[in-house]
Each structure stands twice: as C-alpha cells, then as structure tokens.
Amino acid sequence: MPDQPRRPQSSPQGNHDSPTSRTAAPTEVAGWPDAEPAPAPIGDPLTGPMPPEFGGQPAPPPPPVKHQQPFAPRVSAPRPQPPGPSPLPVRTPAAGTPSPPVGPPPGWVPPTTLPGPVAPPPATAPSPEPPRAEPDGTVQRFMSATDFLDRRADHVEHGPATWGWRGRVRRWSGGTITPKMGTAELRYEQDRRAIQRDFDGPRTIAFLNPKGGAAKTTGVLAAGYTFGTVRGGGVVAWDNNETRGTLGIRGHRSSHRNTTRELLEDLERFNDVYQARIGDLGAFVRSQGDAHFDILASDERPHVTGMIRAQDFTAVHQLLERFYRLILVDTGNNMRAENWLAAAAAADLLVVTSTIREDTGYSGLWMLDALQDAGYQNLKHKSITVLSDPSSHVDEQLAADLVQVYEQRTKAVFRVPYDPVLVSGSVVPYAQLSDETRMAWLRACAAMAVVL
C-alpha cells in the first residue's frame, strides 16, 4: 500500500509549541489602535490550518504590523495561600519534556503588594511646651497654679475709706459714696499685713543699750502690745536682766510671783516634750490681757544673789521657743554678763533703743562698736534703731544728728514721739497710748517683721 502522507501529530504540550499557532497577525480595532490582534482562522480545532503541501490553502500574508508598546506583564496582588500543605496534586512532566527555564523571564516585574488602608499614627499626649528662651538668653518660666494664687494674694482689695474726710463722706452718704483709702490709711493696712506675715520658725528680738534709761523696757512693752494685738498672740516678753529688771513691775500683775528663777528651778517638768503643755507655763508667765502677750519677769527676791549664766539663758530660751512664735528680750546694762552676751548671740534681730539725748545715743553707738570688734557680722543688716523723745521739746539738731549716724550703722531708724502716759514709770496703760505712739510703733514693728 503506497505510503500516505502522514498528518503531523500534536505536541504533548498542545498548540503552544507550533510555529503557526505562535504567529498571529495583529488587526486594528476601531478606537483601539494598539489592541491585541484577533487570531487567524484555523482549519481544524485540533490540528490548526492545513499546510499547502497537504492540500491546504496558503496563509495570506500578514498585514503590516503597526508600532506597539512593549509588553509589560500585569502586576497583581498575590493571593493569600491557605495554611498547611496544598490540596492540589503535583503534576509531574512527561519524560522527554524539556524543563521550563529556571528564573524569571526577560522583562518580568516582581509582584508588589497593593497598598491597603494606612492606619493613623497612635495618638500621643502632647508634650509640655519647653520654656521659651528670650532674645537676651534668659529662660522664661511659665506660671504654675501656686504662682497664680500667690499673685492673687498680693492683690488685696482694700475696703472703702474709714479715716479723715473720706470716711466722713462715706458715713454721711449712708454708704452710697465710697471713696477709696487715702495714703495714710493704706500705709496703715500695709504695716499690719507686714506684722502678720508668717515666720518659718520662732524668732527672737533683743532690745539693747548698755545705759539705763534708754527706753529698753518701754520699747519691749510697746512692741509686745503691737505684735500681740496685730498678730493675735504667740508673743512673750522676757526680762533677761542678770540681777533685777523692771519689766515685771511695768506690766500687768498676776496672781503668782514666779519669775525666771523659779522657772529654772522647775525646768525638769518641761523636759518631756510629749507631756509638757503651754498651759503649764501659766504658773510662770504673766498674761497682759487685751494686749495679747505674756511677760516672764526677772528675779524679784531680795535675798537671792545668784546670777543668770549663759547655760541658764539657753535652757529658758529653748523652752520658750517651743511655745511662742516671737520672743522679745529685755536685756540688762552689763555687756559683759553671760546672759547679755548669750541674748545678743541668739537674737535674730537687734533693736538699739535710745532717747534723744547725747549720752544714751553715744552709749548705743559704743555698744555697736564693741559688738563689731567682738566679731559680730552683718550688724547693719540685722539691727534697727528706735529713738524716743524724752519730752515734748527736744533738740532737733541733736535728733537729726542721731538719725544720720544711726542710719549708717543700722538698717533703719524710727522716731517715737513723746507720750505723757509713759513718764510715770508705773504699769503701762496700753489703751491710753496716743495714736501717734501707736502708729510709730506699728511702723517700727512692721520693719522688724520684714527683717525677720
């Protein structure tokens, strides 16, 4: 039987390896000049078009190919794979089939993950604004809540005027007209606020002048009355005379006659700080009633010849510091006495008292010289001077000279006018002090409180 021409067999891989199947004439689609051309008609869906040598028609020449954009593979997001081994069977290629090339084909672009919704950054608390630097290099600190309250406390709203013609206008108008305070009344309120300021611990003020008659005792009583009434208590006046002082007889008497000497003899009862009470001191100090301060008198017994030593002063002073906020010490006239030197060393403030007399003024200056030579530091910044008029008529030139020289030696100088109720030397009638005397001591005590 003559040999019949054999029909070509299809490749095991299908039509993909046939040259005819790989060659396709691109056609132009309306509106899509670069669209992919449609495939040419085929003769047999299994074998493709018949070649001419087997009776087929020659394939028409392909139309001219227009310029096309280079092919770029389509990029898509990879599909998520289920966990575990793949359930699909693995197909093993037939024997003799060429293996596909290893590696990506030319022009292959690796797939990229499509961007999903971007999560907003985590919310963080705003950091505090750092202090701002000024052009001159200084750093500005912002005001805190405490600073705010402190600033508000400084802005005190004073009430309507009560003094002078302003006060009369307010009273006559029935309160419909309320003038503000004048300069003198405002200064009075400011001095009271200065005296009422808080201390961070007990304070001691020593009144000094080695000459008798220099108004030390009078000054202590007037200062005790001023501090006691304005501050509301917590003040004690202590007569630290080495022998016998007059503070006890110039103040209001008490039902007992105990003094510093009796307190020293019974000091052990106050050693227990948990059992000792301020009320127990009532057996040794003398209340001044409406003046709101107490007096601890010096020894009044005539037959006692003992002296108050430095350790005695220290023991009593430490006891008074436990129960009082302000201690006013009336010193004696002997600068060489142990208790005098101990008082000067323990004092937070020295008050030099003197009258407008040349001898008392000189004595105060001599004392400052002696303290300076003894090594006391900062005398000018820890001392003030109170000059009292001994009579209604004084030498104004002498007064001016004393003011000038004491201003150079102490922090401030205050003049106290003459008051006839203090001349007799008896119990000081606090309620009978003149307005001028009260105002002078108010200004002096305000300065003392500021220095403390």
HUHUDA-V813144 format. One record per residue. RES is the residue in one letter. SS is DSSP state (h for helix, s for strand, l for the rest). PHI is phi in whole degrees, -180 to 180 (NA if undefined). Layout:
RES;SS;PHI
RES;SS;PHI
This chain:
M;l;NA
P;l;-62
D;l;-67
Q;l;-96
P;l;-63
R;l;-87
R;l;-79
P;l;-65
Q;l;-87
S;l;-73
S;l;-70
P;l;-59
Q;l;-91
G;h;90
N;h;-85
H;h;-74
D;h;-97
S;l;-77
P;h;-62
T;h;-69
S;h;-71
R;h;-83
T;l;-98
A;l;-136
A;l;-85
P;l;-71
T;l;-119
E;l;-92
V;s;-100
A;l;-62
G;l;84
W;s;-133
P;l;-65
D;l;-104
A;l;-69
E;l;-70
P;l;-67
A;l;-76
P;l;-68
A;l;-73
P;l;-65
I;l;-115
G;l;-83
D;l;-136
P;l;-64
L;l;-98
T;l;-109
G;l;88
P;l;-68
M;l;-79
P;l;-73
P;h;-63
E;h;-69
F;h;-109
G;l;96
G;l;-84
Q;l;-87
P;l;-65
A;l;-70
P;l;-62
P;l;-62
P;l;-70
P;l;-66
P;l;-58
V;l;-89
K;l;-77
H;l;-66
Q;l;-119
Q;l;-71
P;l;-60
F;l;-72
A;l;-123
P;l;-64
R;l;-78
V;l;-98
S;l;-139
A;l;-73
P;l;-68
R;l;-76
P;l;-68
Q;l;-96
P;l;-68
P;l;-67
G;l;93
P;l;-69
S;l;-71
P;l;-77
L;l;-79
P;l;-72
V;l;-89
R;l;-87
T;l;-95
P;l;-66
A;l;-67
A;l;-67
G;l;84
T;l;-86
P;l;-63
S;l;-75
P;l;-67
P;l;-59
V;l;-86
G;l;105
P;l;-73
P;l;-71
P;l;-61
G;l;82
W;l;-76
V;l;-110
P;l;-64
P;l;-67
T;l;-119
T;l;-79
L;l;-63
P;l;-68
G;l;-93
P;l;-67
V;l;-82
A;l;-73
P;l;-67
P;l;-63
P;l;-63
A;l;-71
T;l;-120
A;l;-67
P;l;-62
S;l;-71
P;l;-63
E;l;-68
P;l;-67
P;l;-58
R;s;-86
A;s;-87
E;l;-81
P;l;-57
D;l;-82
G;l;98
T;l;-76
V;s;-102
Q;s;-87
R;l;-96
F;l;-77
M;l;-75
S;l;-92
A;h;-65
T;h;-66
D;h;-62
F;h;-63
L;h;-66
D;h;-64
R;h;-68
R;h;-67
A;h;-67
D;h;-73
H;l;-91
V;l;-85
E;l;-89
H;l;-77
G;l;-76
P;l;-69
A;l;-67
T;l;-124
W;l;-102
G;h;61
W;h;-67
R;h;-65
G;h;-66
R;h;-66
V;h;-62
R;h;-64
R;h;-70
W;h;-66
S;l;-85
G;l;67
G;l;91
T;l;-72
I;l;-113
T;l;-126
P;l;-67
K;l;-77
M;l;-65
G;l;-80
T;h;-63
A;h;-66
E;h;-70
L;h;-64
R;h;-65
Y;h;-61
E;h;-66
Q;h;-67
D;h;-65
R;h;-65
R;h;-65
A;h;-64
I;h;-68
Q;l;-84
R;l;-64
D;l;-81
F;l;-108
D;l;-87
G;l;173
P;l;-66
R;s;-125
T;s;-124
I;s;-120
A;s;-107
F;s;-100
L;s;-128
N;l;-178
P;l;-73
K;l;-102
G;l;-71
G;l;77
A;l;-95
A;l;68
K;h;-70
T;h;-64
T;h;-61
G;h;-65
V;h;-64
L;h;-67
A;h;-66
A;h;-68
G;h;-63
Y;h;-65
T;h;-68
F;h;-64
G;h;-65
T;h;-75
V;h;-81
R;h;-83
G;l;92
G;l;111
G;l;76
V;s;-125
V;s;-133
A;s;-106
W;s;-119
D;s;-87
N;s;-99
N;l;-77
E;l;-69
T;l;-121
R;l;-141
G;l;-106
T;l;-114
L;h;-64
G;h;-66
I;h;-89
R;h;-90
G;l;-100
H;l;-65
R;l;-74
S;l;-131
S;l;-75
H;l;-117
R;l;-121
N;l;-73
T;l;-135
T;h;-60
R;h;-62
E;h;-66
L;h;-66
L;h;-64
E;h;-71
D;l;-117
L;h;-73
E;h;-67
R;h;-68
F;h;-104
N;l;-69
D;l;-80
V;l;-69
Y;l;-88
Q;l;-107
A;l;-70
R;l;-130
I;h;-66
G;h;-63
D;h;-68
L;h;-72
G;h;-61
A;h;-80
F;l;-127
V;l;-102
R;s;-121
S;s;-72
Q;l;-104
G;h;64
D;h;-66
A;h;-75
H;l;61
F;l;-151
D;s;-113
I;s;-124
L;s;-110
A;l;-79
S;l;-85
D;l;-60
E;l;-116
R;l;-81
P;l;-73
H;l;-93
V;l;-91
T;l;-115
G;l;-71
M;l;-110
I;l;-86
R;l;-87
A;h;-64
Q;h;-69
D;h;-66
F;h;-60
T;h;-63
A;h;-65
V;h;-68
H;h;-63
Q;h;-65
L;h;-68
L;h;-66
E;h;-67
R;h;-76
F;h;-121
Y;l;-129
R;l;-89
L;s;-136
I;s;-119
L;s;-105
V;s;-108
D;s;-94
T;s;-93
G;l;-87
N;l;-107
N;l;-102
M;l;-69
R;l;-92
A;l;-71
E;h;-63
N;h;-71
W;h;-67
L;h;-64
A;h;-66
A;h;-67
A;h;-65
A;h;-75
A;h;-86
A;l;-73
D;l;-83
L;s;-149
L;s;-107
V;s;-114
V;s;-88
T;s;-101
S;s;-162
T;s;-97
I;l;-77
R;l;-138
E;h;-71
D;h;-70
T;h;-70
G;h;-64
Y;h;-65
S;h;-62
G;h;-66
L;h;-67
W;h;-62
M;h;-64
L;h;-64
D;h;-62
A;h;-65
L;h;-66
Q;h;-64
D;h;-69
A;l;-78
G;l;101
Y;l;-70
Q;l;-100
N;l;56
L;l;-64
K;l;-66
H;l;-91
K;l;-121
S;s;-148
I;s;-133
T;s;-124
V;s;-122
L;s;-104
S;s;-108
D;l;-79
P;l;-77
S;l;-152
S;l;-72
H;l;-125
V;l;-126
D;l;-77
E;h;-68
Q;h;-67
L;h;-63
A;h;-62
A;h;-65
D;h;-66
L;h;-65
V;h;-61
Q;h;-65
V;h;-74
Y;h;-75
E;h;-66
Q;h;-79
R;h;-103
T;l;-128
K;l;-72
A;l;-156
V;s;-130
F;s;-129
R;s;-100
V;s;-113
P;l;-71
Y;l;-70
D;l;-130
P;h;-65
V;h;-73
L;h;-98
V;l;-78
S;l;-66
G;l;80
S;l;-93
V;l;-60
V;l;-71
P;l;-84
Y;h;-59
A;h;-70
Q;h;-98
L;l;-64
S;l;-69
D;h;-63
E;h;-65
T;h;-66
R;h;-64
M;h;-67
A;h;-64
W;h;-73
L;h;-64
R;h;-66
A;h;-65
C;h;-69
A;h;-64
A;h;-66
M;h;-62
A;h;-64
V;h;-68
V;h;-67
L;l;-65
